[in-house]
Amino acid sequence: MKTKTSQSKDALAMPIQSKIEPAIVTASEWQNPGQALRGLLEGKDLETNITLIRYVTDVVGEGPTLHVHPYDEIFTITEGRARFTVGDKTIDAEAGDVVLGPANIPHGYQNLGPGRLDSLDIHLSPEWIQFNLAEAWNKSSVLVSADSKVKPDGSP
């Protein structure tokens, strides 16, 4: 593929101009050091359709409990290992892996250890909308699939 490097400014312009300006949100503006829900940045604050959530825990077996969103969610593991429950599937992921949680499918994840789990979760929505299906992971069945956590009628 050939790439031109000496194009005029007009030649590089997109046919449809952006409606927003470049922006920066500093770590201190959206992250909360020392908390499991390390950061929340809703897209509506930047006039975009993506919300970011950063989740961090050092506790094996801990993680966001079973829940659903009316939009897709993409999980990126930046450190450690996690076990995801997405519908009837169990998916183990580690640093560098990406997992998709489709809209309206119950999902959650837990730190597999050893050590820290750090994830950046990308919500394909301008705001965080979540319906929790469980208050906590059942300690007697930690790291098991969603089937054991949701009744056939969908209730926890």
Backbone bond lengths (Angstrom), bond angles and torsions (degrees), N, CA, C in turn:
res aa  C-N    CA-C-N  psi(-1)  N-CA   C-N-CA  omega(-1)  CA-C   N-CA-C  phi
1 M - - - 1.449 - - 1.514 108.83 -
2 K 1.310 117.04 129.09 1.456 121.87 179.72 1.517 109.46 -90.29
3 T 1.326 114.97 142.88 1.451 120.86 177.99 1.510 109.09 -127.44
4 K 1.308 117.05 128.41 1.460 120.84 175.86 1.520 107.92 -84.71
5 T 1.304 116.07 136.88 1.455 119.65 179.30 1.514 112.92 -108.79
6 S 1.304 117.76 -12.61 1.469 119.94 -178.06 1.525 110.13 -116.75
7 Q 1.324 116.07 68.53 1.457 120.71 178.60 1.525 108.93 -103.66
8 S 1.305 116.29 152.45 1.456 119.82 176.74 1.519 109.65 -71.94
9 K 1.324 116.12 161.16 1.462 121.31 179.58 1.528 110.91 -57.67
10 D 1.334 117.97 -40.49 1.464 121.79 -179.82 1.527 111.93 -64.72
11 A 1.326 117.49 -33.63 1.457 121.46 -179.25 1.526 111.56 -69.04
12 L 1.326 117.75 -22.50 1.467 121.65 -179.03 1.522 112.46 -91.16
13 A 1.309 118.55 -9.13 1.458 121.96 -176.97 1.528 110.75 -67.90
14 M 1.297 115.55 140.00 1.460 121.22 176.29 1.521 109.07 -75.85
15 P 1.331 117.82 149.14 1.465 119.95 -179.38 1.529 112.69 -63.68
16 I 1.321 117.10 -28.58 1.469 121.31 177.26 1.522 107.02 -121.72
17 Q 1.299 116.64 122.38 1.463 121.16 -177.34 1.529 110.83 -75.32
18 S 1.323 115.84 148.99 1.459 121.94 177.19 1.526 110.17 -65.72
19 K 1.326 115.66 148.02 1.462 120.68 177.96 1.521 111.88 -91.70
20 I 1.338 116.85 -6.32 1.457 119.93 -178.69 1.522 110.43 -125.50
21 E 1.305 115.68 162.51 1.457 122.81 179.56 1.527 109.40 -99.70
22 P 1.332 117.61 153.91 1.469 119.97 173.83 1.528 109.50 -57.09
23 A 1.324 116.72 147.66 1.466 120.84 -177.56 1.522 109.84 -148.83
24 I 1.310 115.42 160.33 1.463 121.75 172.31 1.518 107.90 -129.15
25 V 1.320 114.44 139.83 1.456 121.29 171.49 1.522 104.56 -119.58
26 T 1.292 117.42 115.20 1.459 120.68 -176.48 1.525 110.34 -71.64
27 A 1.317 116.13 156.64 1.468 121.49 179.79 1.520 110.95 -53.93
28 S 1.325 117.36 -39.50 1.472 120.04 -177.90 1.527 112.26 -68.44
29 E 1.329 117.17 -18.15 1.458 120.74 179.63 1.528 113.40 -84.85
30 W 1.347 117.67 -21.16 1.470 117.74 -175.81 1.518 113.92 -131.35
31 Q 1.321 118.78 -8.44 1.460 119.92 -178.58 1.527 111.59 -111.07
32 N 1.342 114.83 152.20 1.453 123.15 -177.83 1.524 109.51 -125.54
33 P 1.332 117.73 87.04 1.477 119.92 -178.52 1.521 111.67 -54.73
34 G 1.330 115.34 141.19 1.459 120.69 177.16 1.516 114.95 88.22
35 Q 1.309 119.15 -5.95 1.459 122.25 178.87 1.524 109.60 -109.85
36 A 1.345 116.51 148.97 1.466 120.13 179.06 1.531 110.48 -62.00
37 L 1.330 116.83 -47.38 1.465 120.37 173.79 1.524 104.73 -79.92
38 R 1.317 114.85 84.91 1.460 122.03 -169.38 1.523 112.60 -69.41
39 G 1.339 116.51 -28.26 1.452 117.91 -179.60 1.506 112.85 -165.58
40 L 1.323 115.89 147.96 1.458 123.29 176.52 1.521 107.62 -138.79
41 L 1.324 116.22 122.08 1.458 121.98 176.27 1.517 107.39 -130.64
42 E 1.330 115.57 105.38 1.461 119.60 -179.63 1.525 110.25 -80.35
43 G 1.325 114.64 137.52 1.448 121.31 -177.87 1.511 113.95 -58.62
44 K 1.326 116.64 -32.15 1.471 119.00 -178.71 1.527 111.25 -60.74
45 D 1.340 117.57 -25.49 1.464 120.69 178.31 1.526 111.78 -70.47
46 L 1.336 116.37 -21.37 1.468 121.72 178.71 1.531 111.81 -112.20
47 E 1.330 115.78 6.74 1.465 122.03 -177.48 1.524 111.56 60.09
48 T 1.346 115.71 44.18 1.456 121.44 178.01 1.534 109.15 -134.42
49 N 1.320 116.67 171.81 1.466 121.22 -175.06 1.518 113.74 -104.27
50 I 1.322 117.58 26.02 1.459 121.17 179.36 1.524 108.99 -129.38
51 T 1.324 116.27 130.73 1.464 123.12 175.97 1.519 108.24 -110.39
52 L 1.317 117.19 137.66 1.463 122.61 178.87 1.517 110.72 -110.12
53 I 1.330 115.06 136.74 1.466 121.33 172.12 1.516 107.36 -129.29
54 R 1.324 115.99 130.19 1.460 120.73 175.02 1.511 107.14 -108.79
55 Y 1.348 115.23 127.15 1.462 121.96 -179.20 1.525 108.81 -121.76
56 V 1.334 116.95 132.52 1.460 122.01 -178.78 1.524 109.31 -138.48
57 T 1.350 116.21 133.72 1.461 120.39 172.77 1.526 109.70 -150.28
58 D 1.325 114.96 147.10 1.459 121.69 174.33 1.526 111.15 -100.69
59 V 1.329 117.21 -4.92 1.463 122.16 -174.69 1.527 110.30 -90.64
60 V 1.327 116.96 119.43 1.462 121.52 177.31 1.528 108.50 -65.57
61 G 1.338 116.41 134.56 1.458 121.72 -179.44 1.519 113.52 91.77
62 E 1.324 118.01 -11.35 1.452 121.61 179.97 1.527 109.91 -91.31
63 G 1.327 115.71 148.71 1.457 121.06 177.69 1.507 110.91 167.90
64 P 1.335 116.87 173.74 1.462 120.51 178.60 1.535 110.65 -60.47
65 T 1.314 116.05 126.55 1.460 120.94 -178.27 1.533 110.71 -73.86
66 L 1.303 115.10 173.31 1.454 121.84 -176.15 1.531 111.06 -57.38
67 H 1.334 115.63 128.84 1.461 122.56 -178.59 1.527 109.55 -157.31
68 V 1.329 116.95 173.28 1.468 121.92 175.95 1.528 109.62 -136.34
69 H 1.338 114.63 158.66 1.463 123.12 173.81 1.527 107.41 -130.88
70 P 1.328 117.69 153.17 1.468 120.08 176.71 1.537 112.08 -83.70
71 Y 1.313 117.63 19.03 1.460 124.02 -179.84 1.527 108.12 -148.06
72 D 1.326 117.25 163.96 1.463 121.91 177.87 1.528 110.59 -69.59
73 E 1.335 114.96 152.06 1.462 121.90 175.24 1.520 107.84 -131.37
74 I 1.316 115.88 135.92 1.457 121.93 178.25 1.519 107.71 -114.59
75 F 1.331 115.96 124.53 1.463 122.03 -178.91 1.525 108.81 -102.26
76 T 1.314 116.92 130.90 1.461 121.26 174.22 1.523 107.83 -119.05
77 I 1.312 116.18 123.34 1.471 120.62 179.00 1.525 107.19 -90.17
78 T 1.322 116.60 116.82 1.457 120.62 -179.25 1.527 112.16 -97.71
79 E 1.337 116.27 -20.26 1.464 120.33 177.60 1.529 108.64 -156.30
80 G 1.328 116.67 139.31 1.454 121.20 174.89 1.516 114.40 87.06
81 R 1.349 113.95 -159.51 1.470 121.78 -177.12 1.518 108.94 -136.72
82 A 1.333 116.05 145.58 1.464 121.23 -179.52 1.513 110.22 -137.08
83 R 1.315 115.29 150.50 1.467 121.65 170.43 1.519 107.26 -110.61
84 F 1.336 114.70 118.89 1.454 121.91 -179.76 1.515 109.85 -98.51
85 T 1.304 115.37 142.92 1.445 123.03 167.29 1.520 105.10 -113.22
86 V 1.334 116.72 115.91 1.462 122.30 179.55 1.515 106.74 -128.67
87 G 1.333 115.24 104.03 1.462 118.90 -174.16 1.514 109.53 61.15
88 D 1.341 117.61 -125.27 1.462 121.20 -179.75 1.523 111.96 -96.68
89 K 1.332 117.96 11.55 1.463 121.32 -178.60 1.527 111.22 -106.21
90 T 1.327 115.32 144.47 1.458 122.53 172.25 1.526 106.60 -112.92
91 I 1.331 115.81 125.72 1.456 121.59 -175.68 1.515 109.08 -127.75
92 D 1.333 116.85 122.67 1.457 121.23 174.02 1.520 108.52 -93.86
93 A 1.330 116.31 132.40 1.465 121.46 -178.05 1.525 109.29 -134.28
94 E 1.325 115.02 154.06 1.464 120.16 179.53 1.521 109.30 -135.24
95 A 1.333 115.76 175.95 1.461 121.49 -176.69 1.527 111.04 -47.08
96 G 1.319 115.56 129.13 1.459 122.22 -179.43 1.515 113.80 96.91
97 D 1.331 117.70 -16.96 1.469 121.29 -179.17 1.527 111.09 -81.42
98 V 1.329 114.45 155.11 1.462 123.20 177.51 1.523 107.74 -125.48
99 V 1.329 117.07 133.80 1.464 122.88 -179.79 1.529 108.13 -124.92
100 L 1.337 116.42 138.00 1.464 121.56 177.82 1.520 110.06 -101.00
101 G 1.316 116.11 129.66 1.463 123.46 171.00 1.522 107.55 -110.44
102 P 1.343 118.28 100.11 1.466 120.32 -177.59 1.533 112.55 -63.51
103 A 1.318 115.69 154.52 1.464 122.27 177.83 1.523 111.28 -53.98
104 N 1.318 115.74 139.60 1.469 124.14 173.42 1.525 114.47 65.49
105 I 1.321 118.16 16.18 1.464 122.68 175.22 1.528 107.15 -107.84
106 P 1.341 118.89 123.89 1.471 119.89 178.67 1.531 110.92 -57.55
107 H 1.320 115.29 137.13 1.458 119.98 179.30 1.528 110.49 -154.27
108 G 1.302 114.97 161.36 1.458 123.74 175.99 1.512 106.91 -172.15
109 Y 1.336 116.82 173.21 1.460 119.04 177.47 1.515 110.43 -153.39
110 Q 1.343 113.93 160.80 1.453 121.48 -177.02 1.517 110.05 -137.03
111 N 1.316 115.53 150.08 1.451 122.12 175.80 1.523 109.10 -69.18
112 L 1.337 116.36 121.46 1.467 120.91 176.71 1.526 112.32 -83.93
113 G 1.337 116.39 -18.69 1.455 119.64 -178.16 1.521 111.25 67.48
114 P 1.301 119.90 -176.14 1.465 122.04 -7.24 1.524 109.70 -72.80
115 G 1.316 116.23 152.65 1.454 121.00 175.94 1.508 114.37 88.06
116 R 1.313 113.95 -162.19 1.461 124.05 -172.05 1.530 112.86 -75.04
117 L 1.339 114.46 144.39 1.457 123.07 167.90 1.525 106.69 -113.11
118 D 1.319 116.27 128.14 1.466 122.01 177.90 1.523 106.31 -131.99
119 S 1.328 116.84 121.94 1.458 120.43 -179.98 1.520 110.32 -131.60
120 L 1.321 114.66 148.37 1.455 121.60 171.52 1.520 105.53 -115.13
121 D 1.321 115.87 115.28 1.458 122.34 -174.61 1.527 108.77 -104.00
122 I 1.325 115.20 126.86 1.455 122.09 -175.36 1.525 108.26 -105.98
123 H 1.321 116.10 113.02 1.462 122.90 179.47 1.523 107.84 -96.68
124 L 1.319 116.66 124.24 1.470 120.87 -177.56 1.527 109.84 -83.85
125 S 1.335 113.07 65.20 1.460 122.21 -176.83 1.528 108.44 -159.95
126 P 1.327 117.98 148.24 1.462 119.48 177.16 1.527 113.10 -72.70
127 E 1.341 117.18 -11.09 1.468 120.27 177.17 1.521 109.99 -142.76
128 W 1.321 115.34 157.81 1.461 122.14 179.89 1.517 108.45 -83.63
129 I 1.330 115.58 115.34 1.470 122.64 177.42 1.519 106.49 -122.97
130 Q 1.326 117.20 119.83 1.468 120.10 -175.61 1.516 110.34 -141.88
131 F 1.330 115.43 136.83 1.451 122.70 175.22 1.521 107.25 -115.15
132 N 1.341 116.83 110.33 1.462 121.51 -178.01 1.519 110.58 -77.18
133 L 1.325 115.84 135.56 1.465 122.01 178.84 1.523 111.65 -105.70
134 A 1.327 117.23 -10.15 1.461 121.82 179.61 1.522 108.29 -150.70
135 E 1.333 116.32 148.01 1.465 120.32 178.12 1.518 111.71 -84.54
136 A 1.329 116.04 -28.18 1.467 120.31 -178.76 1.514 108.88 -158.76
137 W 1.336 115.85 158.46 1.454 119.83 172.62 1.520 107.52 -69.51
138 N 1.320 117.23 136.94 1.456 122.51 177.35 1.524 108.31 -69.18
139 K 1.333 116.75 113.62 1.468 120.77 -174.28 1.526 112.57 -61.75
140 S 1.338 118.24 -24.65 1.467 119.77 179.13 1.527 111.96 -79.60
141 S 1.345 116.65 -13.46 1.463 119.17 -179.85 1.532 110.66 -133.30
142 V 1.317 116.10 38.06 1.458 120.71 -179.99 1.521 110.39 -58.24
143 L 1.302 115.48 141.17 1.462 123.78 176.84 1.527 113.54 66.46
144 V 1.334 116.42 40.41 1.462 120.98 175.17 1.523 109.11 -117.66
145 S 1.303 117.17 175.09 1.464 121.16 -173.66 1.526 113.03 -77.64
146 A 1.323 115.05 166.10 1.459 122.05 -179.08 1.518 111.78 -64.51
147 D 1.324 118.55 -26.73 1.466 120.89 -178.30 1.515 111.85 -54.24
148 S 1.322 117.65 -35.52 1.452 120.62 -177.64 1.519 111.90 -80.95
149 K 1.323 117.89 -7.88 1.447 121.33 -174.27 1.535 113.50 -108.33
150 V 1.320 117.79 -14.36 1.457 121.26 -177.28 1.511 109.73 -124.00
151 K 1.326 115.35 131.49 1.462 120.63 176.94 1.523 109.70 -73.84
152 P 1.325 118.66 158.56 1.475 120.84 -179.28 1.518 114.30 -52.21
153 D 1.347 118.32 -29.50 1.464 120.06 179.47 1.522 112.86 -80.84
154 G 1.356 117.48 -0.21 1.460 121.72 177.58 1.513 114.73 94.90
155 S 1.344 117.38 -6.41 1.464 118.96 -179.16 1.539 110.06 -82.95
156 P 1.346 117.45 155.24 1.465 119.98 -179.74 1.526 112.78 -72.26
